Amino acid sequence: MTTTVAWLAGLPDLRLRVRAGRRGTHRDIRHVQTIEHAEPFEWLSGGELVLTTGVSLSDDVDRTAYVQRMAESGIAALGFGVGLSFPSIPADLLDAAEAAGLPVLEIPRSTPFEAVSHAVLDQLASARYDALLRAARAQPRMTRAVLHDGASALVRELAATLEGRVAVLDRAGGIVAAHPAGFVPEALPTATADALTSSDAGGQSVTVLAIGRRAEHGRLVLVGEQPPGPTGQILLGHAASLLALDAAKPDRVRAAQDRVDAAAFALALAHGGETGLHGAAGADGRIRVLALRAADEDAAQRVEATVGAALAEARRPGYVHRAATRIDVLVASDVDTADADRLLSALPTGVRSTTAAGLGSARPLSRVREAAQEAAILLGAAERGGPVVDSTTTAGALLLAPGPAREALTAVADRLLRPLRDHDAEHGSSLLESLRAYLEANGNWEEAAATAGVHRHTLRARIGRAEALLGADLSSARVRAELVLALATAD
């Protein structure tokens, strides 16, 4: 429903005549204003039907300039009432209006200005009601479209309702959906939380609306002959909201599933079993547990969220459970140290530098508690910010990890090595380091001497002195094994 100059001129009861500017009668009238002033331009905002009897347009007024200024102000038309100040509309005014393309309606004396105003206002009210009714009908159609067929169906519905071309862009500017097919918008203004409208070189209106907060889900673009009115803006906002909800739906579903998976993993860690955990198992039905420890609970929350998101992005099945600063990640058996490093690389540098990681060996899903316990032992041997300690590549890590076994070994190592440590402290000798070089070289005197940085005869003398202080025979493999383990524990 339109309120154009041509529509108004066609109302038979008003008996209006178009006297000039007929080519502009397609213009929409947005409101009516009666102004009997020779220079009313500062009070005009565009789209008005200005009514006048010409009382201020006597022959000493430049009526040509008056018409030109009216046209520049963007009014829809000039309604000139005859039979009062002028028996007919002045010829110079009509000539100027024709040249400017400004419609001039002749209003006979028998037609009150109030009747013209009422006709326009009634039509505007009807048009607004009609637009609201169309919007009310369009919104459910748009909702059904996005629910059934996604963004493609929504843009078709929106394009038909707003009589324009519509596209949905992703965050990088790629086309997600467009109508008509092949439509690619150009020269877009930057989208914010609000709709922005500009005009391209072809004189068309370009409206951009962010989808989601800070355009996190992309942008909605409408290109048409005119900027969207209030109803069009409502429909655009509704469409952007529907698209944001549709884009966020996978995130919400994944978040809900993550909570269920975490609860199932927590039950398995506490009581055993494998219910609800089969999605994490590899093709061989086996799993591994990656145990992580963060510096504090705030950092642990970030580790939990980041690792979960990294698993989803890598399309890796996995369950994440956090308790205080400890995070356990249940993954498939084919996950190796490189995969674990990639997951942890998503952490902020400050968090990664204070996070330790241990990766247990592959076990059947039914033994998930044992897998977690093994990963915890490996975690004890891991350094914060250091490499992932992997059971398949780190020999001795389980034995030397913190715990009762490590405490016992430490006590034995301290007792076994104290004679050498005391001698070195008292005499400034290097018996302990010489013994280490000898054992690590597997008794090869040349290699050990080079490592210790002394002549081989000097090394032989030091090893002999060490044997005497320890009361041990280094030709015994068992003795050497005990000393190697003691030195490793001391490290």
C-alpha positions as CSV (number, residue, x, y, z in Angstrom):
1,M,0.0,0.0,0.0
2,T,1.5,3.3,-1.2
3,T,1.0,7.0,-0.4
4,T,2.4,8.5,-3.6
5,V,1.7,11.9,-5.2
6,A,-0.1,10.0,-8.1
7,W,-2.3,8.2,-5.6
8,L,-3.3,11.5,-3.9
9,A,-4.0,13.2,-7.3
10,G,-6.2,10.3,-8.3
11,L,-8.7,10.7,-5.4
12,P,-11.9,11.9,-7.1
13,D,-13.4,13.6,-4.0
14,L,-10.4,16.0,-3.7
15,R,-10.5,17.2,-7.3
16,L,-6.7,17.8,-7.4
17,R,-4.8,18.4,-10.7
18,V,-1.2,17.8,-11.4
19,R,0.0,21.0,-13.0
20,A,3.8,20.4,-13.2
21,G,6.4,17.8,-12.5
22,R,4.4,14.8,-13.5
23,R,7.5,12.6,-13.8
24,G,8.0,12.9,-10.0
25,T,4.5,11.8,-9.0
26,H,5.9,8.3,-8.0
27,R,7.3,9.9,-4.9
28,D,6.0,8.8,-1.5
29,I,4.4,11.3,0.8
30,R,5.6,10.8,4.4
31,H,3.6,13.7,6.0
32,V,1.7,16.9,5.2
33,Q,2.8,20.4,6.3
34,T,1.0,23.7,5.6
35,I,3.6,26.5,5.4
36,E,2.8,30.1,4.3
37,H,6.4,31.3,4.4
38,A,8.6,32.4,1.6
39,E,11.7,30.6,3.1
40,P,10.5,27.5,5.0
41,F,13.5,25.3,4.0
42,E,15.1,24.9,7.4
43,W,12.0,23.2,8.7
44,L,11.8,20.6,5.9
45,S,13.3,17.2,6.3
46,G,12.2,15.6,3.0
47,G,9.1,13.6,1.9
48,E,6.6,16.3,2.8
49,L,3.5,17.4,0.9
50,V,3.8,21.2,1.4
51,L,0.5,23.1,1.2
52,T,0.4,26.8,0.5
53,T,-2.0,29.4,-0.8
54,G,0.9,31.5,-2.0
55,V,0.2,34.4,0.3
56,S,3.9,35.0,0.8
57,L,4.7,34.4,-2.9
58,S,3.9,37.8,-4.4
59,D,5.4,39.1,-7.6
60,D,8.3,40.7,-5.8
61,V,9.4,37.2,-4.6
62,D,11.7,35.0,-6.7
63,R,9.3,32.1,-7.1
64,T,11.8,30.2,-9.3
65,A,14.4,30.2,-6.5
66,Y,11.6,29.2,-4.1
67,V,10.8,26.2,-6.2
68,Q,14.4,25.2,-6.6
69,R,15.0,25.4,-2.8
70,M,11.9,23.3,-2.3
71,A,13.1,20.6,-4.7
72,E,16.6,20.6,-3.0
73,S,14.9,20.1,0.4
74,G,13.5,16.8,-1.0
75,I,9.8,17.4,-0.6
76,A,7.5,15.0,-2.3
77,A,5.2,17.7,-3.8
78,L,3.9,21.2,-3.5
79,G,0.1,21.6,-3.1
80,F,-1.0,25.1,-4.2
81,G,-4.5,26.3,-3.2
82,V,-6.0,28.6,-5.8
83,G,-8.9,31.1,-5.4
84,L,-7.5,32.9,-2.4
85,S,-4.1,34.7,-2.9
86,F,-4.0,33.7,-6.6
87,P,-6.8,32.8,-9.0
88,S,-4.4,30.3,-10.6
89,I,-0.9,29.1,-10.0
90,P,1.7,31.6,-11.3
91,A,3.2,30.5,-14.6
92,D,6.8,31.1,-13.5
93,L,6.3,28.8,-10.5
94,L,5.0,26.1,-12.7
95,D,7.8,26.5,-15.2
96,A,10.4,26.2,-12.4
97,A,8.7,23.1,-11.0
98,E,8.5,21.4,-14.4
99,A,12.2,22.1,-14.8
100,A,13.1,20.7,-11.4
101,G,10.8,17.7,-11.7
102,L,8.8,18.8,-8.6
103,P,5.2,17.8,-8.7
104,V,2.7,20.7,-8.2
105,L,-0.9,19.8,-7.3
106,E,-3.6,22.5,-7.9
107,I,-6.1,22.5,-5.0
108,P,-9.4,24.1,-5.8
109,R,-10.9,26.5,-3.2
110,S,-13.7,24.1,-2.5
111,T,-11.2,21.5,-1.2
112,P,-10.0,22.3,2.3
113,F,-6.4,21.7,3.1
114,E,-7.7,19.6,6.1
115,A,-9.3,17.2,3.7
116,V,-6.0,16.7,1.9
117,S,-4.2,16.2,5.2
118,H,-6.8,13.7,6.4
119,A,-6.6,11.7,3.2
120,V,-2.8,11.4,3.4
121,L,-2.8,10.6,7.2
122,D,-5.5,8.0,6.8
123,Q,-3.6,6.4,4.0
124,L,-0.3,6.5,5.9
125,A,-2.0,4.9,8.9
126,S,-3.4,2.2,6.7
127,A,0.0,1.7,5.1
128,R,1.6,1.3,8.5
129,Y,-1.0,-1.2,9.6
130,D,-0.6,-3.1,6.4
131,A,3.2,-3.1,6.8
132,L,2.9,-4.4,10.4
133,L,0.4,-7.0,9.3
134,R,2.8,-8.2,6.5
135,A,5.7,-8.2,9.1
136,A,3.6,-10.2,11.5
137,R,2.8,-12.7,8.8
138,A,6.4,-12.8,7.5
139,Q,8.1,-13.4,10.9
140,P,6.5,-16.9,11.4
141,R,7.3,-17.8,7.7
142,M,10.9,-16.7,8.3
143,T,11.1,-18.8,11.5
144,R,9.8,-21.9,9.8
145,A,12.1,-21.3,6.9
146,V,15.3,-21.2,9.0
147,L,14.1,-24.2,11.1
148,H,13.4,-26.4,8.2
149,D,16.0,-25.4,5.6
150,G,18.5,-23.0,7.3
151,A,19.9,-19.7,6.0
152,S,19.1,-20.4,2.3
153,A,15.4,-20.6,2.9
154,L,15.5,-17.6,5.2
155,V,17.1,-15.3,2.6
156,R,14.6,-16.3,0.0
157,E,11.7,-15.3,2.3
158,L,13.4,-12.1,3.3
159,A,14.2,-11.1,-0.2
160,A,10.6,-11.6,-1.3
161,T,9.2,-9.7,1.6
162,L,11.5,-6.7,1.4
163,E,11.8,-6.8,-2.4
164,G,15.5,-6.7,-2.5
165,R,18.6,-8.9,-2.8
166,V,19.8,-10.6,0.4
167,A,23.0,-12.4,1.3
168,V,24.4,-14.0,4.5
169,L,28.2,-13.7,4.8
170,D,30.4,-15.6,7.2
171,R,33.0,-13.9,9.4
172,A,35.6,-14.0,6.6
173,G,33.1,-12.4,4.1
174,G,32.3,-15.7,2.2
175,I,28.8,-16.3,0.9
176,V,26.8,-18.6,3.2
177,A,23.5,-18.1,1.4
178,A,22.2,-15.6,-1.2
179,H,19.0,-14.7,-3.1
180,P,18.9,-14.5,-6.0
181,A,21.4,-17.2,-6.6
182,G,24.9,-15.9,-7.5
183,F,24.3,-12.5,-5.8
184,V,27.5,-11.2,-4.3
185,P,27.3,-7.8,-2.5
186,E,30.1,-5.3,-2.9
187,A,31.3,-2.2,-1.2
188,L,29.9,-3.1,2.2
189,P,30.2,-0.7,5.2
190,T,31.6,-2.2,8.4
191,A,28.9,-4.0,10.4
192,T,28.5,-3.2,14.1
193,A,25.7,-4.1,16.5
194,D,23.3,-1.9,14.5
195,A,22.2,-1.8,10.9
196,L,24.2,0.5,8.7
197,T,22.9,1.9,5.5
198,S,24.9,3.5,2.6
199,S,24.5,3.9,-1.1
200,D,26.8,2.3,-3.7
201,A,27.8,3.8,-6.9
202,G,24.7,2.6,-8.6
203,G,22.5,4.6,-6.3
204,Q,21.1,1.5,-4.4
205,S,20.7,1.2,-0.7
206,V,23.1,-1.2,1.0
207,T,22.1,-2.3,4.6
208,V,24.3,-4.5,6.7
209,L,23.4,-6.1,10.0
210,A,25.8,-8.0,12.3
211,I,24.7,-11.5,13.1
212,G,25.5,-12.2,16.7
213,R,27.6,-10.1,19.1
214,R,30.4,-8.3,17.2
215,A,29.4,-10.1,14.0
216,E,30.7,-13.4,15.5
217,H,28.4,-15.4,13.1
218,G,28.9,-13.1,10.1
219,R,26.7,-10.4,8.5
220,L,23.3,-10.0,6.9
221,V,23.2,-7.8,3.8
222,L,20.2,-6.3,2.0
223,V,20.5,-4.4,-1.3
224,G,17.5,-2.6,-2.7
225,E,16.2,0.5,-4.4
226,Q,15.5,2.2,-1.1
227,P,16.6,1.9,2.5
228,P,14.3,-0.4,4.5
229,G,11.6,1.4,6.5
230,P,10.8,0.7,10.1
231,T,9.0,-2.6,9.3
232,G,11.9,-3.7,7.0
233,Q,14.3,-3.0,9.9
234,I,12.2,-5.1,12.2
235,L,12.3,-8.0,9.8
236,L,16.0,-7.6,9.2
237,G,16.5,-7.7,13.0
238,H,14.3,-10.7,13.3
239,A,16.3,-12.5,10.5
240,A,19.6,-11.6,12.1
241,S,18.4,-13.0,15.4
242,L,17.2,-16.2,13.8
243,L,20.5,-16.6,12.0
244,A,22.5,-16.1,15.2
245,L,20.4,-18.7,17.0
246,D,20.8,-21.1,14.1
247,A,24.6,-20.6,14.0
248,A,24.9,-21.0,17.8
249,K,22.8,-24.2,17.8
250,P,25.7,-26.6,17.2
251,D,27.7,-24.8,20.0
252,R,24.8,-25.3,22.4
253,V,24.3,-28.9,21.5
254,R,28.0,-29.6,21.8
255,A,28.1,-27.8,25.1
256,A,25.3,-30.0,26.4
257,Q,26.9,-33.1,25.1
258,D,30.2,-32.1,26.7
259,R,28.5,-31.9,30.1
260,V,26.9,-35.3,29.7
261,D,30.3,-36.8,28.6
262,A,32.1,-35.2,31.5
263,A,29.6,-36.6,33.9
264,A,30.0,-40.1,32.5
265,F,33.8,-39.8,32.6
266,A,33.6,-38.6,36.2
267,L,31.5,-41.7,37.1
268,A,33.9,-44.0,35.4
269,L,36.9,-42.4,37.2
270,A,35.1,-42.8,40.6
271,H,33.5,-46.2,40.2
272,G,34.8,-47.8,37.1
273,G,32.8,-49.0,34.1
274,E,32.5,-47.8,30.5
275,T,28.8,-46.6,30.2
276,G,28.5,-43.6,28.0
277,L,32.2,-43.5,27.0
278,H,32.3,-45.6,23.8
279,G,32.5,-42.5,21.7
280,A,36.1,-41.9,22.8
281,A,37.4,-45.4,22.0
282,G,39.6,-45.9,18.9
283,A,38.9,-48.4,16.2
284,D,40.6,-51.1,18.4
285,G,38.2,-50.3,21.3
286,R,41.0,-48.9,23.4
287,I,41.6,-45.5,25.0
288,R,44.3,-43.4,26.6
289,V,44.1,-40.8,29.3
290,L,45.9,-37.5,29.1
291,A,46.4,-36.1,32.6
292,L,47.0,-32.4,33.0
293,R,47.8,-30.2,36.0
294,A,47.4,-26.4,36.0
295,A,48.8,-23.8,38.3
296,D,45.5,-22.9,39.9
297,E,41.8,-23.5,39.5
298,D,41.3,-20.5,37.2
299,A,44.0,-21.8,34.9
300,A,42.5,-25.3,35.1
301,Q,39.1,-23.9,33.9
302,R,40.9,-22.4,30.9
303,V,42.7,-25.6,30.2
304,E,39.4,-27.5,30.4
305,A,37.6,-25.2,28.0
306,T,40.5,-24.8,25.6
307,V,41.3,-28.5,25.3
308,G,37.6,-29.4,24.9
309,A,37.3,-26.8,22.1
310,A,40.5,-28.0,20.5
311,L,39.2,-31.6,20.4
312,A,36.0,-30.4,18.8
313,E,37.8,-28.3,16.2
314,A,40.2,-31.2,15.4
315,R,37.1,-33.5,15.2
316,R,38.7,-35.8,17.7
317,P,36.4,-37.7,20.1
318,G,37.2,-37.0,23.7
319,Y,35.8,-36.5,27.1
320,V,37.2,-33.9,29.6
321,H,36.8,-34.0,33.4
322,R,38.2,-31.4,35.8
323,A,38.6,-31.7,39.5
324,A,40.4,-28.7,41.2
325,T,43.6,-28.2,39.3
326,R,43.7,-31.6,37.7
327,I,42.2,-32.2,34.2
328,D,41.7,-35.7,32.8
329,V,41.1,-36.1,29.0
330,L,39.8,-39.4,27.7
331,V,41.0,-39.9,24.1
332,A,41.3,-42.7,21.5
333,S,44.2,-45.1,21.5
334,D,45.7,-43.6,18.4
335,V,46.3,-40.2,20.1
336,D,50.1,-39.8,20.5
337,T,52.4,-37.2,22.0
338,A,52.3,-35.0,18.9
339,D,48.5,-35.0,19.0
340,A,48.6,-34.1,22.7
341,D,51.1,-31.3,22.0
342,R,48.8,-29.9,19.4
343,L,45.9,-29.8,21.8
344,L,48.0,-28.0,24.4
345,S,49.3,-25.5,21.8
346,A,45.9,-23.9,21.8
347,L,46.5,-22.8,25.4
348,P,47.6,-19.2,26.1
349,T,51.4,-19.1,26.5
350,G,51.1,-18.2,30.2
351,V,48.8,-21.1,30.9
352,R,50.8,-23.6,28.9
353,S,54.1,-22.6,30.7
354,T,52.5,-23.7,34.0
355,T,50.7,-26.8,32.8
356,A,52.2,-30.3,33.2
357,A,51.0,-33.3,31.1
358,G,51.2,-37.1,31.2
359,L,49.9,-39.5,28.6
360,G,49.1,-43.0,29.7
361,S,49.3,-46.1,27.6
362,A,46.5,-47.6,25.5
363,R,44.1,-49.8,27.5
364,P,40.7,-51.4,27.0
365,L,37.8,-49.0,27.7
366,S,36.7,-51.1,30.6
367,R,40.0,-50.2,32.4
368,V,39.6,-46.5,32.2
369,R,40.3,-46.0,35.9
370,E,43.7,-47.8,35.5
371,A,44.5,-45.7,32.5
372,A,43.8,-42.5,34.6
373,Q,45.9,-43.8,37.5
374,E,48.8,-44.5,35.1
375,A,48.5,-41.0,33.5
376,A,48.5,-39.5,37.0
377,I,51.8,-41.2,37.8
378,L,53.3,-39.9,34.6
379,L,52.0,-36.5,35.4
380,G,54.0,-36.6,38.6
381,A,57.1,-37.0,36.4
382,A,56.2,-34.2,34.1
383,E,57.6,-30.6,34.3
384,R,55.3,-27.6,34.2
385,G,55.5,-26.2,30.7
386,G,57.6,-29.2,29.6
387,P,56.9,-31.9,27.1
388,V,54.2,-34.4,27.5
389,V,55.5,-37.4,29.4
390,D,54.4,-40.4,27.4
391,S,54.3,-44.0,28.8
392,T,55.3,-45.4,25.4
393,T,58.5,-43.3,25.1
394,T,59.6,-42.5,28.7
395,A,61.3,-45.5,30.3
396,G,61.6,-45.3,34.1
397,A,59.0,-42.5,34.4
398,L,56.6,-44.7,36.3
399,L,59.2,-45.8,38.8
400,L,60.6,-42.4,39.4
401,A,57.3,-40.5,39.6
402,P,56.4,-38.9,42.9
403,G,54.7,-41.4,45.2
404,P,55.6,-44.1,47.7
405,A,58.0,-45.8,45.3
406,R,59.9,-42.6,44.6
407,E,60.1,-41.8,48.3
408,A,61.7,-45.2,49.0
409,L,64.1,-44.8,46.2
410,T,65.1,-41.4,47.4
411,A,65.9,-42.7,50.8
412,V,68.0,-45.5,49.4
413,A,69.8,-43.2,47.0
414,D,70.7,-40.7,49.7
415,R,72.2,-43.5,51.9
416,L,74.0,-45.2,49.0
417,L,75.6,-42.0,47.6
418,R,76.3,-40.1,50.8
419,P,79.9,-41.3,51.1
420,L,80.8,-39.9,47.7
421,R,78.8,-36.7,48.2
422,D,80.5,-36.1,51.6
423,H,84.0,-36.8,50.2
424,D,83.4,-34.4,47.3
425,A,82.2,-31.7,49.7
426,E,85.2,-32.1,52.0
427,H,88.0,-32.5,49.5
428,G,86.6,-30.7,46.4
429,S,86.8,-33.8,44.4
430,S,84.5,-35.0,41.6
431,L,84.0,-38.7,42.5
432,L,80.2,-38.5,42.1
433,E,80.3,-37.0,38.6
434,S,83.1,-39.3,37.6
435,L,81.0,-42.3,38.7
436,R,78.1,-41.0,36.7
437,A,80.3,-40.7,33.6
438,Y,81.6,-44.2,34.0
439,L,78.2,-45.8,34.5
440,E,76.6,-43.9,31.6
441,A,79.4,-44.9,29.3
442,N,78.7,-48.6,30.3
443,G,82.3,-49.0,31.6
444,N,84.0,-47.6,28.5
445,W,87.1,-45.9,30.0
446,E,87.8,-43.7,26.9
447,E,84.3,-42.4,26.5
448,A,83.8,-41.9,30.2
449,A,87.1,-40.0,30.6
450,A,86.1,-37.7,27.7
451,T,82.7,-37.0,29.3
452,A,84.4,-36.3,32.7
453,G,87.1,-34.2,31.0
454,V,90.1,-36.0,32.5
455,H,92.7,-38.5,31.4
456,R,91.6,-42.2,31.6
457,H,94.2,-42.9,34.3
458,T,92.8,-40.1,36.4
459,L,89.3,-41.6,35.9
460,R,90.5,-45.1,36.9
461,A,92.0,-43.7,40.1
462,R,88.7,-41.8,40.9
463,I,86.6,-44.9,40.3
464,G,88.9,-47.0,42.4
465,R,88.5,-44.4,45.2
466,A,84.7,-44.5,44.8
467,E,84.6,-48.3,45.0
468,A,86.5,-48.1,48.3
469,L,84.3,-45.4,49.8
470,L,81.1,-47.3,48.7
471,G,82.4,-50.7,49.6
472,A,81.1,-51.9,46.3
473,D,82.5,-53.9,43.4
474,L,81.6,-52.1,40.1
475,S,82.3,-55.3,38.1
476,S,78.9,-56.5,39.4
477,A,76.0,-55.7,37.0
478,R,73.6,-55.6,39.9
479,V,75.7,-53.1,41.8
480,R,76.0,-50.9,38.7
481,A,72.2,-51.1,38.2
482,E,71.6,-50.0,41.8
483,L,74.0,-47.0,41.4
484,V,72.4,-46.0,38.1
485,L,68.9,-46.0,39.7
486,A,70.3,-44.1,42.7
487,L,71.8,-41.4,40.5
488,A,68.6,-41.1,38.4
489,T,66.6,-40.7,41.6
490,A,69.0,-38.1,42.9
491,D,68.5,-36.1,39.6
